[in-house]
């Protein structure tokens, strides 16, 4: 899967800023810092997707689609941190 487009990254930036603003949590980052974090997170995902795939049991690795693997990752990450 290719990295996100600039339009996608801008959408995430806007959505993240809006949601954080609604939570009224203090975040000591500028808009530029947040955008840089989004960009680097996207790059990290691109760079580490093979490692994640290799970490899965062989049956999951060979039978789940790429979309299903991402969904699995999101469910586990969300449950660990309860962010969504």
Buried (B, 14 or more C-beta within 10 A) or exposed (E): EEEBEEEEBEEBBEEBBEEBEEEEEEEEEEEEEBBEEBBEEBEEBEEEBEEBEEEBEEEEEEEBEEEEBBEBBEEEEEEEEEEE
